[in-house]
Amino acid sequence: MKPRISMVSLAVEDLERSINFYRGGLGLPMIDSPPTVAFFDLNGTWLGLCGRAALAEDATLSPEGSGYSGFNFCHNVPTEGEVDVMMAEALAAGATEIKSPQKAHWGGYHGYFADPDGHLWEIAYNPYGWVGPNDD
């Protein structure tokens, strides 16, 4: 029996622009994908990109929407310096800075950016414990 794989799907306005951002700008490994979607391996979870209108139609919803959706991604890194590095990489690839990297009220270090379609990402360092897969 094949294992179940979780996938987060993002609705995007311009698939090629988003592929360039995630593959070229952030360096995510792209998986062989059909021409109308793009899949990236996030170490056990997949990120799927699909045209906004097509994804909304598939869900039988309107493609219109804006503002904070009550949802954001968080990418954890092992040092404060890597928060700064990843933020710089995202901005160079076309992201918009939402909150510059800084000490967090909970004791860590983090910042926020929005990808070219406005999807919110937090880049975080947690000094209290690693949030991610273990190297085996």
SEDRENLO-925899 format. One record per atom (N, C-alpha, C): residue in one letter; atom name; x, y, z. Coordinates in Angstrom, 3 decimals. Example, Ala and Ser with C-alpha at 12.3 -4.5 7.8 and 13.67 -1.06 7.14 Angstrom:
// residues 2
<atom type="A" atom="N" east="13.190" north="-5.690" up="7.800"/>
<atom type="A" atom="CA" east="12.300" north="-4.500" up="7.800"/>
<atom type="A" atom="C" east="13.200" north="-3.300" up="7.800"/>
<atom type="S" atom="N" east="12.850" north="-2.250" up="7.080"/>
<atom type="S" atom="CA" east="13.670" north="-1.060" up="7.140"/>
<atom type="S" atom="C" east="12.900" north="0.030" up="7.870"/>
// end
This chain:
// residues 136
<atom type="M" atom="N" east="0.846" north="-1.182" up="0.000"/>
<atom type="M" atom="CA" east="0.000" north="0.000" up="0.000"/>
<atom type="M" atom="C" east="0.893" north="1.247" up="0.000"/>
<atom type="K" atom="N" east="0.598" north="2.196" up="-0.851"/>
<atom type="K" atom="CA" east="1.384" north="3.424" up="-0.926"/>
<atom type="K" atom="C" east="1.065" north="4.316" up="0.267"/>
<atom type="P" atom="N" east="2.079" north="5.060" up="0.765"/>
<atom type="P" atom="CA" east="1.824" north="5.969" up="1.898"/>
<atom type="P" atom="C" east="0.978" north="7.153" up="1.461"/>
<atom type="R" atom="N" east="0.271" north="7.726" up="2.378"/>
<atom type="R" atom="CA" east="-0.497" north="8.937" up="2.112"/>
<atom type="R" atom="C" east="0.448" north="10.126" up="2.163"/>
<atom type="I" atom="N" east="0.296" north="11.039" up="1.243"/>
<atom type="I" atom="CA" east="1.130" north="12.229" up="1.175"/>
<atom type="I" atom="C" east="0.231" north="13.450" up="1.344"/>
<atom type="S" atom="N" east="0.595" north="14.324" up="2.257"/>
<atom type="S" atom="CA" east="-0.145" north="15.582" up="2.413"/>
<atom type="S" atom="C" east="0.349" north="16.562" up="1.368"/>
<atom type="M" atom="N" east="-0.570" north="17.398" up="0.868"/>
<atom type="M" atom="CA" east="-0.194" north="18.418" up="-0.092"/>
<atom type="M" atom="C" east="-0.970" north="19.689" up="0.216"/>
<atom type="V" atom="N" east="-0.284" north="20.795" up="0.145"/>
<atom type="V" atom="CA" east="-0.894" north="22.107" up="0.259"/>
<atom type="V" atom="C" east="-0.963" north="22.668" up="-1.153"/>
<atom type="S" atom="N" east="-2.136" north="23.094" up="-1.573"/>
<atom type="S" atom="CA" east="-2.303" north="23.674" up="-2.911"/>
<atom type="S" atom="C" east="-2.466" north="25.175" up="-2.801"/>
<atom type="L" atom="N" east="-1.746" north="25.895" up="-3.653"/>
<atom type="L" atom="CA" east="-1.864" north="27.348" up="-3.710"/>
<atom type="L" atom="C" east="-2.452" north="27.752" up="-5.053"/>
<atom type="A" atom="N" east="-3.431" north="28.627" up="-5.006"/>
<atom type="A" atom="CA" east="-3.987" north="29.204" up="-6.219"/>
<atom type="A" atom="C" east="-3.098" north="30.366" up="-6.634"/>
<atom type="V" atom="N" east="-2.653" north="30.364" up="-7.889"/>
<atom type="V" atom="CA" east="-1.740" north="31.395" up="-8.371"/>
<atom type="V" atom="C" east="-2.301" north="32.037" up="-9.638"/>
<atom type="E" atom="N" east="-1.932" north="33.280" up="-9.869"/>
<atom type="E" atom="CA" east="-2.382" north="34.000" up="-11.064"/>
<atom type="E" atom="C" east="-1.561" north="33.634" up="-12.289"/>
<atom type="D" atom="N" east="-0.268" north="33.430" up="-12.117"/>
<atom type="D" atom="CA" east="0.641" north="33.166" up="-13.234"/>
<atom type="D" atom="C" east="1.523" north="31.980" up="-12.845"/>
<atom type="L" atom="N" east="1.222" north="30.812" up="-13.406"/>
<atom type="L" atom="CA" east="1.914" north="29.584" up="-13.008"/>
<atom type="L" atom="C" east="3.417" north="29.666" up="-13.264"/>
<atom type="E" atom="N" east="3.828" north="30.155" up="-14.418"/>
<atom type="E" atom="CA" east="5.267" north="30.241" up="-14.715"/>
<atom type="E" atom="C" east="5.992" north="31.163" up="-13.743"/>
<atom type="R" atom="N" east="5.384" north="32.316" up="-13.436"/>
<atom type="R" atom="CA" east="5.995" north="33.244" up="-12.474"/>
<atom type="R" atom="C" east="6.162" north="32.565" up="-11.120"/>
<atom type="S" atom="N" east="5.145" north="31.827" up="-10.690"/>
<atom type="S" atom="CA" east="5.212" north="31.147" up="-9.395"/>
<atom type="S" atom="C" east="6.223" north="30.011" up="-9.397"/>
<atom type="I" atom="N" east="6.318" north="29.273" up="-10.509"/>
<atom type="I" atom="CA" east="7.344" north="28.229" up="-10.619"/>
<atom type="I" atom="C" east="8.718" north="28.868" up="-10.502"/>
<atom type="N" atom="N" east="8.926" north="29.976" up="-11.192"/>
<atom type="N" atom="CA" east="10.220" north="30.666" up="-11.113"/>
<atom type="N" atom="C" east="10.519" north="31.125" up="-9.695"/>
<atom type="F" atom="N" east="9.499" north="31.604" up="-8.970"/>
<atom type="F" atom="CA" east="9.690" north="32.058" up="-7.596"/>
<atom type="F" atom="C" east="10.066" north="30.899" up="-6.682"/>
<atom type="Y" atom="N" east="9.289" north="29.820" up="-6.705"/>
<atom type="Y" atom="CA" east="9.513" north="28.717" up="-5.775"/>
<atom type="Y" atom="C" east="10.713" north="27.851" up="-6.154"/>
<atom type="R" atom="N" east="10.894" north="27.582" up="-7.440"/>
<atom type="R" atom="CA" east="12.027" north="26.742" up="-7.866"/>
<atom type="R" atom="C" east="13.301" north="27.578" up="-7.968"/>
<atom type="G" atom="N" east="13.234" north="28.664" up="-8.718"/>
<atom type="G" atom="CA" east="14.425" north="29.474" up="-8.946"/>
<atom type="G" atom="C" east="14.791" north="30.356" up="-7.774"/>
<atom type="G" atom="N" east="13.811" north="31.026" up="-7.194"/>
<atom type="G" atom="CA" east="14.081" north="31.961" up="-6.112"/>
<atom type="G" atom="C" east="14.305" north="31.328" up="-4.764"/>
<atom type="L" atom="N" east="13.443" north="30.374" up="-4.391"/>
<atom type="L" atom="CA" east="13.574" north="29.736" up="-3.074"/>
<atom type="L" atom="C" east="14.301" north="28.393" up="-3.137"/>
<atom type="G" atom="N" east="14.528" north="27.880" up="-4.331"/>
<atom type="G" atom="CA" east="15.290" north="26.641" up="-4.475"/>
<atom type="G" atom="C" east="14.545" north="25.379" up="-4.087"/>
<atom type="L" atom="N" east="13.204" north="25.390" up="-4.123"/>
<atom type="L" atom="CA" east="12.455" north="24.179" up="-3.784"/>
<atom type="L" atom="C" east="12.580" north="23.165" up="-4.921"/>
<atom type="P" atom="N" east="12.736" north="21.890" up="-4.590"/>
<atom type="P" atom="CA" east="12.866" north="20.870" up="-5.630"/>
<atom type="P" atom="C" east="11.513" north="20.574" up="-6.290"/>
<atom type="M" atom="N" east="11.448" north="20.806" up="-7.604"/>
<atom type="M" atom="CA" east="10.205" north="20.576" up="-8.347"/>
<atom type="M" atom="C" east="10.139" north="19.119" up="-8.782"/>
<atom type="I" atom="N" east="8.955" north="18.554" up="-8.653"/>
<atom type="I" atom="CA" east="8.684" north="17.180" up="-9.044"/>
<atom type="I" atom="C" east="8.109" north="17.226" up="-10.463"/>
<atom type="D" atom="N" east="8.345" north="16.182" up="-11.250"/>
<atom type="D" atom="CA" east="7.767" north="16.097" up="-12.589"/>
<atom type="D" atom="C" east="6.257" north="16.323" up="-12.479"/>
<atom type="S" atom="N" east="5.742" north="17.311" up="-13.232"/>
<atom type="S" atom="CA" east="4.353" north="17.739" up="-13.084"/>
<atom type="S" atom="C" east="3.691" north="17.895" up="-14.445"/>
<atom type="P" atom="N" east="2.369" north="17.705" up="-14.491"/>
<atom type="P" atom="CA" east="1.647" north="18.008" up="-15.730"/>
<atom type="P" atom="C" east="1.759" north="19.503" up="-16.055"/>
<atom type="P" atom="N" east="1.500" north="19.910" up="-17.293"/>
<atom type="P" atom="CA" east="1.726" north="21.317" up="-17.673"/>
<atom type="P" atom="C" east="0.831" north="22.350" up="-16.985"/>
<atom type="T" atom="N" east="-0.294" north="21.956" up="-16.430"/>
<atom type="T" atom="CA" east="-1.215" north="22.936" up="-15.832"/>
<atom type="T" atom="C" east="-1.041" north="23.099" up="-14.326"/>
<atom type="V" atom="N" east="-0.114" north="22.348" up="-13.742"/>
<atom type="V" atom="CA" east="0.158" north="22.437" up="-12.304"/>
<atom type="V" atom="C" east="1.668" north="22.294" up="-12.082"/>
<atom type="A" atom="N" east="2.101" north="22.569" up="-10.866"/>
<atom type="A" atom="CA" east="3.501" north="22.355" up="-10.498"/>
<atom type="A" atom="C" east="3.534" north="21.786" up="-9.093"/>
<atom type="F" atom="N" east="4.340" north="20.747" up="-8.906"/>
<atom type="F" atom="CA" east="4.472" north="20.112" up="-7.603"/>
<atom type="F" atom="C" east="5.903" north="20.252" up="-7.101"/>
<atom type="F" atom="N" east="6.038" north="20.528" up="-5.798"/>
<atom type="F" atom="CA" east="7.336" north="20.658" up="-5.149"/>
<atom type="F" atom="C" east="7.355" north="19.758" up="-3.928"/>
<atom type="D" atom="N" east="8.478" north="19.089" up="-3.705"/>
<atom type="D" atom="CA" east="8.636" north="18.204" up="-2.554"/>
<atom type="D" atom="C" east="9.148" north="19.016" up="-1.374"/>
<atom type="L" atom="N" east="8.376" north="19.002" up="-0.286"/>
<atom type="L" atom="CA" east="8.747" north="19.723" up="0.931"/>
<atom type="L" atom="C" east="9.121" north="18.750" up="2.044"/>
<atom type="N" atom="N" east="9.834" north="17.694" up="1.696"/>
<atom type="N" atom="CA" east="10.318" north="16.725" up="2.670"/>
<atom type="N" atom="C" east="9.176" north="16.023" up="3.395"/>
<atom type="G" atom="N" east="8.333" north="15.359" up="2.629"/>
<atom type="G" atom="CA" east="7.226" north="14.605" up="3.211"/>
<atom type="G" atom="C" east="5.864" north="15.203" up="2.925"/>
<atom type="T" atom="N" east="5.830" north="16.453" up="2.573"/>
<atom type="T" atom="CA" east="4.604" north="17.137" up="2.163"/>
<atom type="T" atom="C" east="4.875" north="17.733" up="0.797"/>
<atom type="W" atom="N" east="3.863" north="17.860" up="-0.006"/>
<atom type="W" atom="CA" east="4.025" north="18.486" up="-1.312"/>
<atom type="W" atom="C" east="3.379" north="19.853" up="-1.315"/>
<atom type="L" atom="N" east="3.938" north="20.737" up="-2.118"/>
<atom type="L" atom="CA" east="3.329" north="22.021" up="-2.422"/>
<atom type="L" atom="C" east="2.864" north="21.935" up="-3.863"/>
<atom type="G" atom="N" east="1.590" north="22.204" up="-4.089"/>
<atom type="G" atom="CA" east="1.046" north="22.201" up="-5.439"/>
<atom type="G" atom="C" east="0.627" north="23.601" up="-5.839"/>
<atom type="L" atom="N" east="1.001" north="24.018" up="-7.044"/>
<atom type="L" atom="CA" east="0.578" north="25.305" up="-7.579"/>
<atom type="L" atom="C" east="-0.386" north="25.047" up="-8.730"/>
<atom type="C" atom="N" east="-1.471" north="25.805" up="-8.736"/>
<atom type="C" atom="CA" east="-2.486" north="25.645" up="-9.779"/>
<atom type="C" atom="C" east="-3.091" north="27.009" up="-10.057"/>
<atom type="G" atom="N" east="-3.510" north="27.237" up="-11.271"/>
<atom type="G" atom="CA" east="-4.153" north="28.506" up="-11.613"/>
<atom type="G" atom="C" east="-5.318" north="28.803" up="-10.683"/>
<atom type="R" atom="N" east="-5.416" north="30.058" up="-10.252"/>
<atom type="R" atom="CA" east="-6.448" north="30.466" up="-9.291"/>
<atom type="R" atom="C" east="-7.850" north="30.151" up="-9.803"/>
<atom type="A" atom="N" east="-8.145" north="30.522" up="-11.037"/>
<atom type="A" atom="CA" east="-9.495" north="30.294" up="-11.585"/>
<atom type="A" atom="C" east="-9.797" north="28.800" up="-11.660"/>
<atom type="A" atom="N" east="-8.824" north="27.997" up="-12.099"/>
<atom type="A" atom="CA" east="-9.038" north="26.553" up="-12.218"/>
<atom type="A" atom="C" east="-9.252" north="25.904" up="-10.859"/>
<atom type="L" atom="N" east="-8.470" north="26.311" up="-9.850"/>
<atom type="L" atom="CA" east="-8.610" north="25.725" up="-8.521"/>
<atom type="L" atom="C" east="-9.940" north="26.124" up="-7.892"/>
<atom type="A" atom="N" east="-10.342" north="27.387" up="-8.063"/>
<atom type="A" atom="CA" east="-11.632" north="27.836" up="-7.533"/>
<atom type="A" atom="C" east="-12.777" north="27.093" up="-8.220"/>
<atom type="E" atom="N" east="-12.683" north="26.929" up="-9.532"/>
<atom type="E" atom="CA" east="-13.725" north="26.208" up="-10.272"/>
<atom type="E" atom="C" east="-13.833" north="24.771" up="-9.785"/>
<atom type="D" atom="N" east="-12.687" north="24.127" up="-9.562"/>
<atom type="D" atom="CA" east="-12.678" north="22.753" up="-9.088"/>
<atom type="D" atom="C" east="-13.368" north="22.632" up="-7.735"/>
<atom type="A" atom="N" east="-13.203" north="23.650" up="-6.891"/>
<atom type="A" atom="CA" east="-13.831" north="23.639" up="-5.564"/>
<atom type="A" atom="C" east="-15.240" north="24.225" up="-5.583"/>
<atom type="T" atom="N" east="-15.706" north="24.620" up="-6.740"/>
<atom type="T" atom="CA" east="-17.013" north="25.265" up="-6.947"/>
<atom type="T" atom="C" east="-17.160" north="26.540" up="-6.110"/>
<atom type="L" atom="N" east="-16.084" north="27.358" up="-6.075"/>
<atom type="L" atom="CA" east="-16.078" north="28.623" up="-5.345"/>
<atom type="L" atom="C" east="-15.673" north="29.757" up="-6.267"/>
<atom type="S" atom="N" east="-15.931" north="30.979" up="-5.842"/>
<atom type="S" atom="CA" east="-15.506" north="32.150" up="-6.587"/>
<atom type="S" atom="C" east="-13.991" north="32.331" up="-6.437"/>
<atom type="P" atom="N" east="-13.299" north="32.728" up="-7.515"/>
<atom type="P" atom="CA" east="-11.855" north="32.967" up="-7.403"/>
<atom type="P" atom="C" east="-11.509" north="34.300" up="-6.749"/>
<atom type="E" atom="N" east="-12.497" north="35.124" up="-6.439"/>
<atom type="E" atom="CA" east="-12.252" north="36.435" up="-5.829"/>
<atom type="E" atom="C" east="-11.976" north="36.279" up="-4.339"/>
<atom type="G" atom="N" east="-11.111" north="37.129" up="-3.815"/>
<atom type="G" atom="CA" east="-10.806" north="37.107" up="-2.388"/>
<atom type="G" atom="C" east="-9.555" north="37.908" up="-2.109"/>
<atom type="S" atom="N" east="-9.484" north="38.500" up="-0.918"/>
<atom type="S" atom="CA" east="-8.300" north="39.278" up="-0.564"/>
<atom type="S" atom="C" east="-8.192" north="39.395" up="0.946"/>
<atom type="G" atom="N" east="-7.083" north="39.996" up="1.407"/>
<atom type="G" atom="CA" east="-6.878" north="40.177" up="2.841"/>
<atom type="G" atom="C" east="-6.303" north="38.939" up="3.489"/>
<atom type="Y" atom="N" east="-6.132" north="38.984" up="4.791"/>
<atom type="Y" atom="CA" east="-5.588" north="37.833" up="5.511"/>
<atom type="Y" atom="C" east="-6.633" north="36.732" up="5.563"/>
<atom type="S" atom="N" east="-6.247" north="35.562" up="5.091"/>
<atom type="S" atom="CA" east="-7.184" north="34.449" up="4.989"/>
<atom type="S" atom="C" east="-7.243" north="33.605" up="6.260"/>
<atom type="G" atom="N" east="-6.448" north="33.986" up="7.287"/>
<atom type="G" atom="CA" east="-6.397" north="33.166" up="8.489"/>
<atom type="G" atom="C" east="-5.461" north="31.980" up="8.319"/>
<atom type="F" atom="N" east="-4.601" north="32.057" up="7.317"/>
<atom type="F" atom="CA" east="-3.714" north="30.949" up="6.991"/>
<atom type="F" atom="C" east="-2.378" north="31.501" up="6.531"/>
<atom type="N" atom="N" east="-1.293" north="30.922" up="7.013"/>
<atom type="N" atom="CA" east="0.018" north="31.222" up="6.460"/>
<atom type="N" atom="C" east="0.919" north="30.007" up="6.630"/>
<atom type="F" atom="N" east="1.989" north="29.993" up="5.858"/>
<atom type="F" atom="CA" east="2.985" north="28.943" up="5.938"/>
<atom type="F" atom="C" east="4.078" north="29.387" up="6.893"/>
<atom type="C" atom="N" east="4.762" north="28.430" up="7.480"/>
<atom type="C" atom="CA" east="5.939" north="28.741" up="8.283"/>
<atom type="C" atom="C" east="7.058" north="27.817" up="7.850"/>
<atom type="H" atom="N" east="8.203" north="28.407" up="7.554"/>
<atom type="H" atom="CA" east="9.395" north="27.641" up="7.194"/>
<atom type="H" atom="C" east="10.397" north="27.837" up="8.322"/>
<atom type="N" atom="N" east="10.771" north="26.749" up="8.980"/>
<atom type="N" atom="CA" east="11.690" north="26.810" up="10.116"/>
<atom type="N" atom="C" east="13.122" north="26.560" up="9.665"/>
<atom type="V" atom="N" east="14.020" north="27.351" up="10.211"/>
<atom type="V" atom="CA" east="15.447" north="27.231" up="9.896"/>
<atom type="V" atom="C" east="16.223" north="27.099" up="11.199"/>
<atom type="P" atom="N" east="17.462" north="26.552" up="11.142"/>
<atom type="P" atom="CA" east="18.187" north="26.248" up="12.377"/>
<atom type="P" atom="C" east="18.931" north="27.407" up="13.041"/>
<atom type="T" atom="N" east="18.981" north="28.597" up="12.420"/>
<atom type="T" atom="CA" east="19.688" north="29.722" up="13.039"/>
<atom type="T" atom="C" east="18.995" north="31.043" up="12.701"/>
<atom type="E" atom="N" east="19.248" north="32.053" up="13.512"/>
<atom type="E" atom="CA" east="18.742" north="33.393" up="13.212"/>
<atom type="E" atom="C" east="19.279" north="33.884" up="11.875"/>
<atom type="G" atom="N" east="20.563" north="33.643" up="11.632"/>
<atom type="G" atom="CA" east="21.169" north="34.091" up="10.382"/>
<atom type="G" atom="C" east="20.490" north="33.528" up="9.156"/>
<atom type="E" atom="N" east="20.004" north="32.296" up="9.248"/>
<atom type="E" atom="CA" east="19.318" north="31.692" up="8.109"/>
<atom type="E" atom="C" east="17.953" north="32.331" up="7.864"/>
<atom type="V" atom="N" east="17.340" north="32.903" up="8.899"/>
<atom type="V" atom="CA" east="16.105" north="33.673" up="8.694"/>
<atom type="V" atom="C" east="16.419" north="34.849" up="7.767"/>
<atom type="D" atom="N" east="17.501" north="35.567" up="8.083"/>
<atom type="D" atom="CA" east="17.903" north="36.720" up="7.270"/>
<atom type="D" atom="C" east="18.233" north="36.306" up="5.836"/>
<atom type="V" atom="N" east="18.964" north="35.191" up="5.696"/>
<atom type="V" atom="CA" east="19.351" north="34.710" up="4.367"/>
<atom type="V" atom="C" east="18.119" north="34.342" up="3.542"/>
<atom type="M" atom="N" east="17.207" north="33.577" up="4.121"/>
<atom type="M" atom="CA" east="16.039" north="33.152" up="3.369"/>
<atom type="M" atom="C" east="15.142" north="34.338" up="3.026"/>
<atom type="M" atom="N" east="15.035" north="35.301" up="3.935"/>
<atom type="M" atom="CA" east="14.243" north="36.500" up="3.637"/>
<atom type="M" atom="C" east="14.862" north="37.235" up="2.450"/>
<atom type="A" atom="N" east="16.169" north="37.393" up="2.454"/>
<atom type="A" atom="CA" east="16.844" north="38.075" up="1.348"/>
<atom type="A" atom="C" east="16.631" north="37.321" up="0.033"/>
<atom type="E" atom="N" east="16.711" north="36.001" up="0.066"/>
<atom type="E" atom="CA" east="16.479" north="35.197" up="-1.139"/>
<atom type="E" atom="C" east="15.055" north="35.384" up="-1.652"/>
<atom type="A" atom="N" east="14.086" north="35.371" up="-0.740"/>
<atom type="A" atom="CA" east="12.686" north="35.538" up="-1.141"/>
<atom type="A" atom="C" east="12.466" north="36.919" up="-1.759"/>
<atom type="L" atom="N" east="13.015" north="37.948" up="-1.131"/>
<atom type="L" atom="CA" east="12.843" north="39.308" up="-1.652"/>
<atom type="L" atom="C" east="13.506" north="39.454" up="-3.020"/>
<atom type="A" atom="N" east="14.684" north="38.871" up="-3.184"/>
<atom type="A" atom="CA" east="15.374" north="38.926" up="-4.476"/>
<atom type="A" atom="C" east="14.591" north="38.196" up="-5.566"/>
<atom type="A" atom="N" east="13.803" north="37.194" up="-5.163"/>
<atom type="A" atom="CA" east="13.014" north="36.421" up="-6.121"/>
<atom type="A" atom="C" east="11.664" north="37.056" up="-6.427"/>
<atom type="G" atom="N" east="11.330" north="38.160" up="-5.750"/>
<atom type="G" atom="CA" east="10.075" north="38.850" up="-6.047"/>
<atom type="G" atom="C" east="9.061" north="38.879" up="-4.932"/>
<atom type="A" atom="N" east="9.427" north="38.401" up="-3.748"/>
<atom type="A" atom="CA" east="8.507" north="38.462" up="-2.604"/>
<atom type="A" atom="C" east="8.389" north="39.900" up="-2.107"/>
<atom type="T" atom="N" east="7.348" north="40.146" up="-1.345"/>
<atom type="T" atom="CA" east="7.131" north="41.439" up="-0.693"/>
<atom type="T" atom="C" east="7.331" north="41.252" up="0.802"/>
<atom type="E" atom="N" east="8.196" north="42.075" up="1.394"/>
<atom type="E" atom="CA" east="8.421" north="41.971" up="2.833"/>
<atom type="E" atom="C" east="7.198" north="42.488" up="3.583"/>
<atom type="I" atom="N" east="6.703" north="41.686" up="4.508"/>
<atom type="I" atom="CA" east="5.570" north="42.063" up="5.346"/>
<atom type="I" atom="C" east="6.065" north="42.489" up="6.726"/>
<atom type="K" atom="N" east="6.994" north="41.738" up="7.272"/>
<atom type="K" atom="CA" east="7.580" north="42.044" up="8.579"/>
<atom type="K" atom="C" east="9.055" north="41.666" up="8.514"/>
<atom type="S" atom="N" east="9.921" north="42.635" up="8.698"/>
<atom type="S" atom="CA" east="11.354" north="42.358" up="8.600"/>
<atom type="S" atom="C" east="11.776" north="41.396" up="9.710"/>
<atom type="P" atom="N" east="12.828" north="40.608" up="9.471"/>
<atom type="P" atom="CA" east="13.299" north="39.678" up="10.502"/>
<atom type="P" atom="C" east="13.636" north="40.416" up="11.802"/>
<atom type="Q" atom="N" east="13.143" north="39.859" up="12.911"/>
<atom type="Q" atom="CA" east="13.322" north="40.488" up="14.218"/>
<atom type="Q" atom="C" east="13.044" north="39.486" up="15.330"/>
<atom type="K" atom="N" east="13.426" north="39.868" up="16.540"/>
<atom type="K" atom="CA" east="13.123" north="39.036" up="17.707"/>
<atom type="K" atom="C" east="11.605" north="38.911" up="17.825"/>
<atom type="A" atom="N" east="11.151" north="37.708" up="18.132"/>
<atom type="A" atom="CA" east="9.719" north="37.451" up="18.288"/>
<atom type="A" atom="C" east="9.329" north="37.541" up="19.763"/>
<atom type="H" atom="N" east="8.090" north="37.874" up="20.026"/>
<atom type="H" atom="CA" east="7.613" north="37.987" up="21.410"/>
<atom type="H" atom="C" east="7.714" north="36.670" up="22.161"/>
<atom type="W" atom="N" east="7.752" north="35.542" up="21.442"/>
<atom type="W" atom="CA" east="7.827" north="34.227" up="22.066"/>
<atom type="W" atom="C" east="9.277" north="33.769" up="22.272"/>
<atom type="G" atom="N" east="10.256" north="34.624" up="21.927"/>
<atom type="G" atom="CA" east="11.650" north="34.324" up="22.198"/>
<atom type="G" atom="C" east="12.472" north="33.878" up="21.014"/>
<atom type="G" atom="N" east="11.841" north="33.649" up="19.892"/>
<atom type="G" atom="CA" east="12.575" north="33.251" up="18.692"/>
<atom type="G" atom="C" east="12.928" north="34.454" up="17.838"/>
<atom type="Y" atom="N" east="13.148" north="34.194" up="16.576"/>
<atom type="Y" atom="CA" east="13.518" north="35.223" up="15.609"/>
<atom type="Y" atom="C" east="12.773" north="34.897" up="14.325"/>
<atom type="H" atom="N" east="12.090" north="35.885" up="13.754"/>
<atom type="H" atom="CA" east="11.284" north="35.570" up="12.576"/>
<atom type="H" atom="C" east="11.002" north="36.813" up="11.741"/>
<atom type="G" atom="N" east="10.478" north="36.563" up="10.544"/>
<atom type="G" atom="CA" east="10.019" north="37.608" up="9.647"/>
<atom type="G" atom="C" east="8.959" north="37.030" up="8.729"/>
<atom type="Y" atom="N" east="8.233" north="37.901" up="8.034"/>
<atom type="Y" atom="CA" east="7.168" north="37.467" up="7.130"/>
<atom type="Y" atom="C" east="7.362" north="38.076" up="5.747"/>
<atom type="F" atom="N" east="7.050" north="37.286" up="4.720"/>
<atom type="F" atom="CA" east="6.980" north="37.820" up="3.365"/>
<atom type="F" atom="C" east="5.746" north="37.252" up="2.676"/>
<atom type="A" atom="N" east="5.328" north="37.916" up="1.596"/>
<atom type="A" atom="CA" east="4.247" north="37.421" up="0.753"/>
<atom type="A" atom="C" east="4.849" north="37.035" up="-0.592"/>
<atom type="D" atom="N" east="4.449" north="35.882" up="-1.107"/>
<atom type="D" atom="CA" east="4.923" north="35.460" up="-2.422"/>
<atom type="D" atom="C" east="4.259" north="36.332" up="-3.495"/>
<atom type="P" atom="N" east="4.580" north="36.140" up="-4.778"/>
<atom type="P" atom="CA" east="4.012" north="37.012" up="-5.808"/>
<atom type="P" atom="C" east="2.480" north="37.014" up="-5.887"/>
<atom type="D" atom="N" east="1.830" north="35.998" up="-5.324"/>
<atom type="D" atom="CA" east="0.370" north="35.969" up="-5.305"/>
<atom type="D" atom="C" east="-0.221" north="36.388" up="-3.974"/>
<atom type="G" atom="N" east="0.636" north="36.856" up="-3.051"/>
<atom type="G" atom="CA" east="0.161" north="37.343" up="-1.765"/>
<atom type="G" atom="C" east="0.049" north="36.287" up="-0.684"/>
<atom type="H" atom="N" east="0.486" north="35.048" up="-0.954"/>
<atom type="H" atom="CA" east="0.451" north="34.002" up="0.070"/>
<atom type="H" atom="C" east="1.511" north="34.316" up="1.121"/>
<atom type="L" atom="N" east="1.105" north="34.278" up="2.380"/>
<atom type="L" atom="CA" east="1.946" north="34.708" up="3.487"/>
<atom type="L" atom="C" east="2.830" north="33.574" up="3.995"/>
<atom type="W" atom="N" east="4.128" north="33.873" up="4.153"/>
<atom type="W" atom="CA" east="5.116" north="32.935" up="4.674"/>
<atom type="W" atom="C" east="5.823" north="33.558" up="5.866"/>
<atom type="E" atom="N" east="5.987" north="32.794" up="6.926"/>
<atom type="E" atom="CA" east="6.818" north="33.187" up="8.056"/>
<atom type="E" atom="C" east="8.100" north="32.367" up="7.981"/>
<atom type="I" atom="N" east="9.232" north="33.020" up="8.133"/>
<atom type="I" atom="CA" east="10.512" north="32.333" up="8.248"/>
<atom type="I" atom="C" east="10.902" north="32.457" up="9.716"/>
<atom type="A" atom="N" east="11.155" north="31.326" up="10.385"/>
<atom type="A" atom="CA" east="11.344" north="31.373" up="11.836"/>
<atom type="A" atom="C" east="12.499" north="30.507" up="12.311"/>
<atom type="Y" atom="N" east="13.158" north="31.016" up="13.339"/>
<atom type="Y" atom="CA" east="14.138" north="30.252" up="14.112"/>
<atom type="Y" atom="C" east="13.561" north="30.093" up="15.505"/>
<atom type="N" atom="N" east="13.484" north="28.853" up="15.976"/>
<atom type="N" atom="CA" east="12.960" north="28.551" up="17.300"/>
<atom type="N" atom="C" east="14.124" north="28.074" up="18.175"/>
<atom type="P" atom="N" east="14.560" north="28.884" up="19.140"/>
<atom type="P" atom="CA" east="15.705" north="28.493" up="19.966"/>
<atom type="P" atom="C" east="15.382" north="27.408" up="20.988"/>
<atom type="Y" atom="N" east="14.117" north="27.061" up="21.132"/>
<atom type="Y" atom="CA" east="13.709" north="26.113" up="22.170"/>
<atom type="Y" atom="C" east="13.666" north="24.673" up="21.691"/>
<atom type="G" atom="N" east="13.724" north="24.481" up="20.411"/>
<atom type="G" atom="CA" east="13.685" north="23.115" up="19.868"/>
<atom type="G" atom="C" east="13.489" north="23.157" up="18.368"/>
<atom type="W" atom="N" east="14.031" north="22.172" up="17.685"/>
<atom type="W" atom="CA" east="13.945" north="22.105" up="16.236"/>
<atom type="W" atom="C" east="12.539" north="21.674" up="15.828"/>
<atom type="V" atom="N" east="11.975" north="22.399" up="14.898"/>
<atom type="V" atom="CA" east="10.659" north="22.063" up="14.332"/>
<atom type="V" atom="C" east="10.913" north="21.605" up="12.909"/>
<atom type="G" atom="N" east="11.085" north="20.330" up="12.722"/>
<atom type="G" atom="CA" east="11.367" north="19.795" up="11.402"/>
<atom type="G" atom="C" east="11.852" north="18.371" up="11.509"/>
<atom type="P" atom="N" east="12.162" north="17.787" up="10.345"/>
<atom type="P" atom="CA" east="12.603" north="16.387" up="10.355"/>
<atom type="P" atom="C" east="13.984" north="16.250" up="10.997"/>
<atom type="N" atom="N" east="14.234" north="15.104" up="11.582"/>
<atom type="N" atom="CA" east="15.535" north="14.801" up="12.155"/>
<atom type="N" atom="C" east="16.438" north="14.213" up="11.090"/>
<atom type="D" atom="N" east="17.700" north="14.571" up="11.104"/>
<atom type="D" atom="CA" east="18.677" north="13.949" up="10.223"/>
<atom type="D" atom="C" east="19.000" north="12.577" up="10.782"/>
<atom type="D" atom="N" east="18.747" north="11.567" up="9.999"/>
<atom type="D" atom="CA" east="19.045" north="10.180" up="10.439"/>
<atom type="D" atom="C" east="20.202" north="9.622" up="9.672"/>
// end
